[in-house]
């Protein structure tokens, strides 16, 4: 599928899904209600278990529907800085490296597009698509030494960190693009945002054969969760059905710093918003890793 076709399909799927999921809410807003058709009488055997399973499914469906509705309404309120991949987690390639090293880095990445930089990450000079790289390799008989990545790379697209998700979605569709570099008011790179990131704000996580479990989050056998400090609060809330506030901070480390008004030392523990936070690792002035569990569990 072409890029334009993929965008059209993704947006159409999102619209159809939203229409199906929210039809009851939309009708209710106009004073109507949907009456469920009574199902045939269940067999008595395992009836209670089936009812219990159905209640759990209904609760999960309601939670997912609520998340999607909130995501749709948030597009005008959230900025790209709220959902971007932060520069500390952004995978990129030094364009000055040997061609073979650049090619291997890109072809072994789970991502289809990679930013190229020279000198420092704040000097992004291009974005290389794996598909374009493979085509170029084929043309030179897979001779890495004959590859000039700068001739293959597309011009980077920079967007302000204050751009709303609605504005960025519209811009992606107008440009038929998938990928943008997020910069602050001084032009320094803050991270990157993709079309998929915004669509996932509406419909939830989009499964992909290359996707892995949520990066930086590990559930432990004792019920606690070990989280990297750079994990966005919104992602954590969605993944674990939590309700941590994200108005004053974007990442989980930022939330702890905001609440404690300090940069805590390792092994320090705090309780707020119904959770117990323990600092597991601090790297200079950065909270690198936390353990989180429900308050009152130790």
N, C-alpha and C positions, 0 to 999 in steps of 0.2 A: 504493500500500500504506500502511496506517495505521502509526503509530509502533509500536503493539503487534505488528502483523503483521510489521513489518520485524525487530523484535527476535527474535520467535519463529523467523522464517526464518533469520536469521543464526546464532542459537544452534544450531538444528537442523542447519544446514549444517556448522557447526563440529564438532558431535558425530559426524555421519556421516563427515566427512572424517577426523577423528581415528581413528575406528573402522577405516576402510579403510587408513589409512597405518600404523597401529601394530599391526595384527592379528598380524603376524609376531612382534613383540616381546612382545606379550601372551601369545601361545601359548608362546613360548620361556620365559617366566617360569614357566610351569606344566609345562615339560619336553617340550613338543611342538615340532614344526618343520613348516613348509610346504615341500613338495617341488615345484619348478617343473616344469611339463609341458614335455618336450623339444619345441622347435619343429621344423618341417620343415627338412630340410637346405637351407642357403642356397645360392644359385647361386654358383659360383666367381667370377664376374665381380664385381669390387668387394667381394669378401668381406672383405678386410682392412680396407678403409675403413669398411664397415658395422660390423664388430666394434669398430673404434676409436670410431666414433660412439656405439655402444651403451654402451661403457665410460664415455664421457664423460657420457652421459645417466644411467647408473646412479650415477656419482659425484655428479652434481648432485642426483639424487633422494635419495640417502643424506644429503647435506648438508641438504637441505630438511627431510627427515624428522627429522633430529637437532635442527634448530632448533625444529621444532614441538613435539617431545617436551620439549625443555628449556623452551620457553615455557609448556607446560602445567604442568610441575612448579614453575616459578618463581612461579606466581600467589600462593602463600602466603608467598613470601620477598621478592618485590619490593613496593615501595610506590608509590603514585601519583606521588610526586616523582621516581621513576626513569624514568617514561615520559611525563610531562606535557609539554605545550608551555610552555616557560619564558616568563615575562611579557615578556621582551625580544623574543620572537618572536610574542607573542600579538596577534592583530589585534583591535582594539576600537574603539569609537566614543564620542566625547564627546557625551553626551545633551543638553548645553547648546548644541550647534551648531544652526544653522538647520535646520528640517525637511528642506529640499531637500538640504542637504549630508549629513545623516544617511541619507536614503533612497538617495542615489547611492552612498554608501560601502558600504552593505549590499548593494545590488543589483549592484554591480560586483565584489563579493568572491566567491571560489570557495567560500566556506563558507556553509552554510545557517543557522548561528546565530552571532550576534555579541554579545559582552558590551557593555553600556552603562555608562558611568561619569560621575560628576560630580565636579569639583574635582581628583581625582587617580585613578590607576588602582587605588588601594587602596580606593576608594569605588565599587564596582560596584553599580549600582542596578537592573539588569535584564538579561535576555537576550532579544534580538529574533530571531525566526525569520523568514526571508525569505518563507516561505509566508504567515504572518500579515500581514506588511507588504503583500504583493501583494493580499491580500484586502481590507485596509483601504483601499488606494489605489483599488481598484475601486469601493468603496462611496462614495467622495467624488469620483468622476469623474477620478481621477488628478491631483487638485489637491494638490500637495505641501504647500502652506501650511496645509491643513486637517488635516494629520496630526499627532497627538500620540503620539510614539513611546513615551512612558511608559505610555500607556493600552493599548498593544498588547503591550508587553514582558511576558515571564513573570518571576516572582520568581526571583532567582538562587539557586542551590543551592551552598552552600559545604561543602567536605569537608577534613578535616585532611590534611596532606601525609604523615602516617605511616600512612594507611589502606592496607592491603594490596590488591593487585589482585583477589584472590579476594573480599574484603569489598566492594570497589567494584563488581565485576561483579554480585554478588548485589544490591547496593543499586540499581544501574541497572535490573535486571530487576524488582525489587519496585516501584520508582517508575515503571516504563515510561518511563525518561528516557534521554537520550543524552549529556548535557553537564553538567559540574560545574566549579566554580571551586575551585582548590586554594589553601589558605591555611596559613600557619605557625602556631605556637603563640601568636603575638601578633595573629593575625587579618589579617596583611598578605598581600596576594595574591602567590602564587608562580608561578601559571600556570593552565592548564586541562587537563582530561582528558576524553576522550570514550569512549563505548562502543566505537567503532571502534578506538581506540588499544589497548584491552585485547584485543579479538578478534584484532587483528594480532599481538599478543604470542604468540597460540596458533597461528594459521594462516599467519602471514606477511603481507606487504603485500597489502592489498586494492586492486586496481586500480579506478579511478574515472575517468569521462570528464573530470572536472575536475582530476584529480591531475596534478602536474608531476613532473619528475625530482626526486630527493631534494634538498630545499632546503638550500643552504649547502654542497654538495659538488660539486666539478667535477673530472673526470678530465682530465689534460693529456696532450698527445701524447707527452711524454717519459716517461710512465709514472707520474709523480707525481700526487698528489691534493691539490687546494687545498680546505681545509675551514674553514668559519667556526668560531670558538671555541665557540659555543653549541651545536654539533651534539652530541647525546647519543652517548656511546661505544657503547651497545648498538645504536643505529641504524646507526652506521658499521660495526660488526662484522658485522651482518646483511647490509648492502648490499654490502660488499666481501669478505666471508668472512674477516675478520680475527679476531684473538683478543686484543685489548687488554683489560687488566683494568678492571673498572668497580666494584670494591669500595670504593675510596677516593675516587673522583670520578665525577660523573655525566656531565660534558661533556668534550670533548677538550681544551679549554683548562684545565679543572680537573685533568686528568691530567698535563699538562705542568707546571703549578704545583706539584702534589703531588710529582712526581718530582724537580724541580729545587729545591724548597723556596724558590722565588723567583717574582717576576713578570718574566720575561725581557724584554730589550730587543729591538727589531726587528733582524733579521738574525742573531740568536743561533741556534745550532744545537745539537741534543742527539740522542743516540742511546740508545734503550732499547726493550725489548720487541720487538726485531727491526726497528725502524723508525727513520728519520732524520727529526727534526722541525725545521723552520726557521720561526721567527717572522717572518711577512710584515708584519703590521700590529698595532700596539698602540694602544689607545685609552684614555688615562689609565692606570688600573690594571687594564685588561682586555685579555686577548689576543683580538684581533678576528679574526685570520686566520692559518692555518698552512699550510705545504706539507709533505706527508708522502710519503716514498718508502721502499722497502725499504732496510735498512741495507746499506752497502757499494756503493750505486749512485751515490754522490756527495753 
